[in-house]
Amino acid sequence: MSSELPFTFELWRKLSGYLDKYLVAGRKLKAMPTNAVVYYGKKPDIVIVDDAGIPQLIIETKRKSDEGKLEDVYEPLGEAVVAQALCYASLALKNHNLDRTPLFATANRDTIVIFKGIDRGKLDEFVDIEKCKESHASPEDWAKALKLSAYSKLLHQGYLLARLEKPLSEDTIMKLFDDHVAKWIIRAAITPTQLYRVLVDQLRYDIEKLHDEYVEDAVKIRVLKDPQYFKELHELAIKQGYANGVLNPSILLLCPDEDRKSIEKVC
């Protein structure tokens, strides 16, 4: 049984877990698994999309091979592998009418290689999109979509951003998003509305984190130990339009470990 699918799933699960916990450049991203995204009949292994569904990173995964003659087909920097990832990124540009392709990457269990996206105006120098849409009888066929010298340009003209070891490690995943995806997103021109949404989302995230980690417990303790604080909090709630202030049955659930007598003393 091929080890490519298990590795792809394992990598997707790790990326998804990271994005469930953290924002990237103040934005909520999502890791879409294999078969979840289709561009002109082609199915990338993993696509990282933003909250609008726009792809920011496309990853093509490959298993390792011990067969020397096939090594280039499975090596993340192999021409056919890079061509396949670039084809997916180019089809994403066409599908979403983007000004530039998403970042694209190739990976096996040892290494992930990350490439910078290509501007729409320069894309014809690198790839034939129509050939990307064609059926590919073998992995090597993807290389036929590359334009003359395109592979060399990708490797030597500033498009190769990084080669990171151990793609499944937390450290590598953090570097992938913090050092590359975040900078790619920030570099993109955004409208005032988008900027406002990003800032509000980040502020909301920071407030919720602050509340969960520090504020909630501190308020509970202060409410139970300081009747004056509770009185001021109650009066403020009434001024804000809450008819009963903070007095409702849930006040008894603030600190379930406290005895009822201490709670009633505050109320």
Sequence and secondary structure as in RCSB ss.txt:
>XXXX:A:sequence
MSSELPFTFELWRKLSGYLDKYLVAGRKLKAMPTNAVVYYGKKPDIVIVDDAGIPQLIIETKRKSDEGKLEDVYE
PLGEAVVAQALCYASLALKNHNLDRTPLFATANRDTIVIFKGIDRGKLDEFVDIEKCKESHASPEDWAKALKLSA
YSKLLHQGYLLARLEKPLSEDTIMKLFDDHVAKWIIRAAITPTQLYRVLVDQLRYDIEKLHDEYVEDAVKIRVLK
DPQYFKELHELAIKQGYANGVLNPSILLLCPDEDRKSIEKVC
>XXXX:A:secstr
  SHHHHHHHHHHHHHHHHHH  BTTB  EEE TTS  BTTB  SEEEE TTS EEEEEEE      GGGHHHHS
TT HHHHHHHHHHHHHHHHHHT SB  EEEEE SSEEEEE   BGGGGGGTB HHHHHS  SSGGGGGGGB TTH
HHHHHHSS EEEEEE TTSHHHHHHIIIIIIHHHHHHS   HHHHHHHHHHHHHHHHHHHIIIIIHHHHHHHHHH
 HHHHHHHHHHHHHTT TTTT SGGGGGS TTS HHHHHHH 
